[in-house]
Amino acid sequence: MSANKIQHKVNHVALVVDCSGSMQPHQDQLIRVVDEFVAGLKAESDKLGHETRISLYSFDHKVENLVWDMDVKHLPSMRGLYKVKNGATALIEASLKSLDDLGHIWEAYGEHSFLQIVVTDGEENASGGDRRHDGDMTVLGPWLDKIAMKMGSLPSHWTSAILVPNSLAKRTAQNYGFPAGNTAIWNADSQEGVEEAIGTVRAAATGFLRGREKGVRGTKNLFAVGQDISVDDVRANLEPVPSDKYRLLKVDTEVEIRSFVDSHPDVTYERGSCYYQLGTRVQVQHDKDVIVVEKDTDRAYTGDAARGLLFGTGIQGTVSVKAGHNPKLEVYVQSRSVNRKLKPKTRLLIML
């Protein structure tokens, strides 16, 4: 490649959405929040100067491509494209088809990365044939081999992730080959759960695009936050909290938040004044504030832009997130619970 040639970044995103009969209560909500997800991709791509192309698939016992590798700026609404059907769930077949299709994209020029996100509210019961009625699972064997082989051979600049309805489905997805850090659970039994799922996906896609700026082309920890931001990002976008307005306390053993605060004579528990250190996966509601702390200096930063910096701009609902590894920064989330369990080897930030 010549020295003056621009190696532009091209992101190929495939969103693979369950349209089996059980998704019927969520159809209108899903259309709206997918449209918001696409808007987030557009905004972040414009900000970073990336070319982002999107493919959309829906699946019940049949897999259908709705949009193929279209510039995200030109994607129409999902309304008129996505429709729930009365079918079963060909989860493996849909996952494989979208990956196989993306494999036909020519990568000779530009720096390409691939991101597949699958959203389902059920478990596999139809790849190779609808087995809802005859119960014959023997036909599934070859499909299990296919997806395990495909997932095990994905290049390092490919990321495959999935949202599933429960812990059993999460273990099953990991057996298929989806990395544990790229597998998350969403509440498939409520309208709020659909919005949370797409909010989580949107936050993940934002982090994915930002990671590209730092040279990360693929990840096995997609549903984590904070690993893609720098101290410079924080200082440029957030507001410093005066040092006399907060305290940081070490947590040595698992303990309820209120009793922990009350055990320190110089601070008082007040609902909403405590921020726990983000670690394992939690749900962060839309009205919860976040604070970012520099590890070396314990300087704290917050403000209206904090959620956007961490989760992506424009996300209005709940997101399901865990902490990514960042050697310079820690993320703290507001708690209004009197009995939240604080984890050992973390810290609690208290606003005074």
C-alpha positions as CSV (number, residue, x, y, z in Angstrom):
1,M,0.0,0.0,0.0
2,S,1.4,3.4,-0.9
3,A,2.3,5.8,1.9
4,N,-0.3,8.4,1.0
5,K,-3.2,5.9,0.6
6,I,-6.1,6.4,3.1
7,Q,-6.9,3.2,5.0
8,H,-10.5,4.1,5.9
9,K,-12.4,2.1,8.5
10,V,-15.4,0.1,7.3
11,N,-17.8,-1.6,9.8
12,H,-20.2,-4.3,8.7
13,V,-23.0,-4.8,11.3
14,A,-25.6,-7.6,11.0
15,L,-28.6,-7.4,13.3
16,V,-30.4,-10.8,13.4
17,V,-33.8,-10.5,15.1
18,D,-36.2,-13.3,16.1
19,C,-39.7,-12.9,14.5
20,S,-41.2,-16.2,15.8
21,G,-44.8,-16.1,17.2
22,S,-43.7,-15.4,20.8
23,M,-42.4,-12.0,19.7
24,Q,-45.9,-10.8,18.8
25,P,-46.4,-8.6,21.9
26,H,-43.2,-6.8,21.2
27,Q,-43.5,-6.1,17.4
28,D,-44.2,-2.3,17.5
29,Q,-41.8,-1.7,20.3
30,L,-39.1,-3.6,18.6
31,I,-39.5,-1.6,15.4
32,R,-39.1,1.6,17.3
33,V,-36.1,0.7,19.3
34,V,-34.3,-0.9,16.3
35,D,-34.8,2.4,14.5
36,E,-33.2,4.1,17.5
37,F,-30.3,1.6,17.4
38,V,-29.7,2.5,13.8
39,A,-29.9,6.2,14.6
40,G,-27.1,5.6,17.2
41,L,-24.9,3.9,14.6
42,K,-25.4,6.8,12.2
43,A,-24.5,9.4,14.9
44,E,-21.4,7.6,16.2
45,S,-20.2,6.7,12.6
46,D,-20.5,10.4,11.6
47,K,-18.7,11.5,14.7
48,L,-15.8,9.1,14.1
49,G,-15.7,9.4,10.3
50,H,-16.3,5.7,9.8
51,E,-18.2,4.0,7.0
52,T,-20.8,1.7,8.7
53,R,-22.9,-0.7,6.7
54,I,-25.8,-2.7,8.1
55,S,-27.6,-5.9,7.2
56,L,-30.9,-6.9,8.8
57,Y,-32.2,-10.5,9.2
58,S,-35.4,-11.9,10.7
59,F,-36.0,-15.5,11.5
60,D,-38.6,-17.9,12.7
61,H,-38.3,-21.4,11.2
62,K,-37.2,-19.6,8.1
63,V,-34.4,-17.1,7.8
64,E,-35.0,-13.9,5.7
65,N,-32.6,-11.1,4.8
66,L,-34.4,-7.8,5.0
67,V,-31.5,-5.4,4.2
68,W,-28.1,-6.3,2.8
69,D,-24.9,-4.3,3.6
70,M,-26.6,-0.9,3.2
71,D,-24.9,2.3,4.2
72,V,-26.5,3.0,7.6
73,K,-27.2,6.5,6.6
74,H,-29.7,5.3,4.0
75,L,-31.5,2.6,6.0
76,P,-35.3,3.1,6.1
77,S,-37.4,2.4,9.1
78,M,-37.9,-1.2,10.2
79,R,-41.6,-0.5,9.9
80,G,-42.8,-2.4,6.8
81,L,-39.7,-4.6,6.9
82,Y,-40.1,-6.5,10.2
83,K,-43.2,-8.6,10.9
84,V,-43.8,-11.3,13.5
85,K,-44.8,-14.6,12.1
86,N,-46.3,-17.8,13.6
87,G,-43.2,-19.9,13.3
88,A,-40.6,-21.6,15.4
89,T,-37.0,-20.5,16.2
90,A,-34.2,-21.4,13.8
91,L,-31.6,-19.7,15.9
92,I,-28.5,-21.6,14.7
93,E,-29.5,-21.4,11.0
94,A,-30.1,-17.7,11.3
95,S,-26.7,-17.1,13.1
96,L,-24.9,-19.2,10.5
97,K,-26.6,-17.6,7.4
98,S,-25.8,-14.0,8.5
99,L,-22.1,-15.0,9.2
100,D,-21.8,-16.9,5.9
101,D,-23.3,-13.9,4.0
102,L,-20.9,-11.4,5.5
103,G,-18.1,-13.7,4.5
104,H,-18.7,-12.8,0.9
105,I,-17.8,-9.2,1.4
106,W,-14.5,-8.2,-0.3
107,E,-11.9,-6.9,2.2
108,A,-9.0,-6.1,-0.1
109,Y,-9.2,-2.3,0.5
110,G,-10.0,-0.5,3.7
111,E,-9.8,-1.7,7.3
112,H,-12.9,-3.9,7.8
113,S,-14.5,-5.2,10.9
114,F,-17.6,-7.3,11.3
115,L,-20.2,-7.3,14.1
116,Q,-23.1,-9.7,14.3
117,I,-25.7,-9.3,17.0
118,V,-28.5,-11.9,17.4
119,V,-31.7,-11.1,19.5
120,T,-34.0,-14.0,20.5
121,D,-36.7,-14.6,23.1
122,G,-36.5,-18.4,22.8
123,E,-34.3,-21.4,22.2
124,E,-33.4,-23.3,19.1
125,N,-36.1,-25.6,17.8
126,A,-36.2,-25.3,14.1
127,S,-32.8,-25.4,12.3
128,G,-33.1,-28.1,9.7
129,G,-36.8,-28.4,10.2
130,D,-39.6,-27.3,12.6
131,R,-39.6,-29.7,15.6
132,R,-42.3,-28.1,17.7
133,H,-44.7,-31.0,16.9
134,D,-42.7,-34.1,16.3
135,G,-40.0,-33.4,18.9
136,D,-37.3,-35.0,16.7
137,M,-34.0,-33.5,17.9
138,T,-31.8,-35.8,15.9
139,V,-31.7,-33.5,12.9
140,L,-30.1,-30.8,15.1
141,G,-26.8,-32.6,15.5
142,P,-25.2,-31.5,12.2
143,W,-26.3,-27.9,12.9
144,L,-24.6,-28.0,16.3
145,D,-21.4,-29.1,14.6
146,K,-21.7,-26.4,12.0
147,I,-22.1,-23.5,14.4
148,A,-19.4,-24.7,16.8
149,M,-17.0,-25.0,13.8
150,K,-18.0,-21.6,12.4
151,M,-17.7,-19.8,15.8
152,G,-14.4,-21.4,16.5
153,S,-12.9,-20.3,13.2
154,L,-14.0,-16.6,13.1
155,P,-11.1,-14.3,12.3
156,S,-10.0,-11.9,15.1
157,H,-11.7,-8.9,13.4
158,W,-15.1,-10.6,13.6
159,T,-17.3,-10.2,16.7
160,S,-20.4,-12.3,17.3
161,A,-22.8,-11.6,20.1
162,I,-26.3,-12.7,21.3
163,L,-29.1,-11.6,23.7
164,V,-31.1,-14.5,25.1
165,P,-34.1,-14.7,27.5
166,N,-32.6,-16.6,30.5
167,S,-29.5,-18.2,32.1
168,L,-30.2,-21.6,30.5
169,A,-30.3,-20.1,27.0
170,K,-27.1,-18.2,27.9
171,R,-25.3,-21.4,28.7
172,T,-26.7,-23.0,25.5
173,A,-25.5,-20.0,23.4
174,Q,-22.0,-20.4,24.9
175,N,-22.0,-24.0,24.0
176,Y,-22.7,-23.0,20.4
177,G,-19.6,-20.8,20.6
178,F,-20.8,-17.3,21.5
179,P,-18.2,-15.9,23.9
180,A,-19.4,-15.5,27.5
181,G,-18.5,-11.8,27.3
182,N,-20.6,-11.4,24.2
183,T,-23.7,-13.1,25.7
184,A,-26.3,-11.2,27.7
185,I,-29.8,-11.8,29.1
186,W,-32.8,-9.6,28.5
187,N,-36.3,-9.7,29.9
188,A,-38.4,-11.1,27.1
189,D,-41.6,-10.9,29.1
190,S,-42.1,-7.2,29.0
191,Q,-42.2,-4.2,26.7
192,E,-39.5,-2.6,28.9
193,G,-37.3,-5.6,28.3
194,V,-37.3,-5.1,24.6
195,E,-36.2,-1.5,25.0
196,E,-33.5,-2.6,27.5
197,A,-32.3,-5.2,25.0
198,I,-31.8,-2.7,22.1
199,G,-30.4,-0.1,24.5
200,T,-27.9,-2.7,25.6
201,V,-27.1,-3.5,22.0
202,R,-26.8,0.1,21.1
203,A,-24.4,0.8,23.9
204,A,-22.4,-2.3,22.8
205,A,-22.3,-1.1,19.2
206,T,-21.2,2.4,20.3
207,G,-18.3,0.8,22.3
208,F,-17.4,-1.3,19.4
209,L,-17.1,1.7,17.0
210,R,-15.1,3.6,19.6
211,G,-12.8,0.7,20.1
212,R,-12.0,0.7,16.4
213,E,-10.5,4.1,16.9
214,K,-8.0,2.5,19.3
215,G,-7.1,-0.3,16.9
216,V,-9.5,-2.9,18.4
217,R,-11.1,-4.7,15.4
218,G,-12.8,-7.5,17.3
219,T,-13.8,-8.3,20.9
220,K,-14.9,-11.1,23.1
221,N,-16.2,-8.7,25.8
222,L,-18.8,-6.7,23.8
223,F,-21.3,-6.0,26.5
224,A,-18.9,-4.2,28.8
225,V,-18.5,-0.5,29.2
226,G,-15.7,1.9,30.1
227,Q,-12.8,0.1,28.4
228,D,-13.0,2.3,25.3
229,I,-12.7,5.7,27.0
230,S,-9.5,7.6,28.1
231,V,-8.7,10.1,30.8
232,D,-8.5,12.7,28.0
233,D,-12.1,11.8,26.9
234,V,-13.3,12.2,30.5
235,R,-11.6,15.5,31.1
236,A,-12.8,16.9,27.8
237,N,-16.5,15.9,28.1
238,L,-17.4,15.7,31.8
239,E,-17.5,18.1,34.7
240,P,-15.1,17.6,37.7
241,V,-16.7,17.1,41.1
242,P,-15.1,19.3,43.8
243,S,-12.9,17.1,46.0
244,D,-14.7,18.2,49.2
245,K,-18.1,17.1,47.8
246,Y,-17.5,13.4,47.8
247,R,-15.7,10.5,49.6
248,L,-14.4,7.2,48.4
249,L,-14.6,4.2,50.8
250,K,-13.1,0.8,50.4
251,V,-15.4,-2.2,50.6
252,D,-13.6,-5.3,52.2
253,T,-16.5,-7.7,52.6
254,E,-20.0,-8.2,51.0
255,V,-22.3,-5.8,52.9
256,E,-25.6,-4.0,52.4
257,I,-25.1,-0.4,51.3
258,R,-26.9,1.4,54.1
259,S,-25.3,-0.5,56.9
260,F,-21.9,0.0,55.3
261,V,-22.4,3.8,55.2
262,D,-23.8,3.9,58.7
263,S,-20.7,2.1,60.0
264,H,-18.6,5.2,59.1
265,P,-19.2,8.0,61.7
266,D,-18.3,10.9,59.4
267,V,-20.9,10.2,56.6
268,T,-24.6,9.7,56.6
269,Y,-26.7,7.5,54.3
270,E,-29.1,9.5,52.1
271,R,-31.0,7.8,49.3
272,G,-29.4,8.6,45.9
273,S,-26.2,10.0,47.4
274,C,-24.3,6.7,47.0
275,Y,-22.6,5.3,43.9
276,Y,-21.4,1.7,43.7
277,Q,-18.4,0.7,41.6
278,L,-19.6,-1.0,38.4
279,G,-18.4,-4.6,38.2
280,T,-20.5,-7.6,37.2
281,R,-23.6,-7.1,35.0
282,V,-26.3,-4.8,36.3
283,Q,-29.3,-2.9,34.9
284,V,-28.7,0.8,34.9
285,Q,-32.1,2.6,34.6
286,H,-32.5,5.8,32.5
287,D,-32.7,8.0,35.6
288,K,-29.5,6.8,37.3
289,D,-26.5,9.1,37.2
290,V,-23.0,7.8,36.6
291,I,-19.6,9.1,37.8
292,V,-16.1,8.3,36.4
293,V,-13.1,8.3,38.7
294,E,-9.4,8.5,37.7
295,K,-7.7,5.6,39.5
296,D,-4.4,7.4,40.0
297,T,-5.8,10.6,41.5
298,D,-9.3,9.7,42.7
299,R,-10.6,12.7,40.8
300,A,-14.3,12.3,40.0
301,Y,-16.2,13.5,36.9
302,T,-19.9,13.5,36.1
303,G,-22.5,15.7,34.3
304,D,-25.2,15.3,31.7
305,A,-22.7,13.9,29.1
306,A,-21.6,11.0,31.4
307,R,-24.2,8.4,30.3
308,G,-23.6,9.3,26.7
309,L,-19.9,8.9,27.0
310,L,-20.2,5.5,28.6
311,F,-23.3,4.0,26.9
312,G,-23.7,6.0,23.7
313,T,-25.8,9.1,22.9
314,G,-29.5,9.0,22.7
315,I,-30.2,5.9,24.8
316,Q,-33.3,6.7,26.8
317,G,-34.1,3.4,28.6
318,T,-32.4,0.9,30.8
319,V,-29.1,-0.7,29.7
320,S,-27.7,-4.0,31.0
321,V,-23.9,-3.5,31.4
322,K,-20.8,-4.7,33.2
323,A,-17.4,-3.0,33.7
324,G,-14.8,-3.4,31.0
325,H,-11.1,-3.4,31.9
326,N,-9.7,0.1,32.0
327,P,-6.3,0.6,33.7
328,K,-6.9,4.3,34.3
329,L,-10.6,4.7,35.1
330,E,-13.4,3.3,37.2
331,V,-17.2,3.7,36.7
332,Y,-19.7,4.3,39.5
333,V,-23.5,4.0,39.3
334,Q,-26.0,5.7,41.4
335,S,-28.0,3.6,43.8
336,R,-31.3,4.4,45.5
337,S,-31.6,1.0,47.3
338,V,-31.1,0.7,51.0
339,N,-30.1,-3.0,50.7
340,R,-28.0,-3.2,47.6
341,K,-25.1,-5.7,48.3
342,L,-21.7,-4.1,47.8
343,K,-19.0,-6.5,46.6
344,P,-15.6,-7.0,48.2
345,K,-12.5,-5.3,46.7
346,T,-14.7,-2.5,45.3
347,R,-15.3,1.1,46.4
348,L,-18.3,3.2,47.2
349,L,-18.5,6.9,46.3
350,I,-20.6,9.0,48.6
351,M,-21.7,12.5,47.6
352,L,-21.6,14.8,50.6
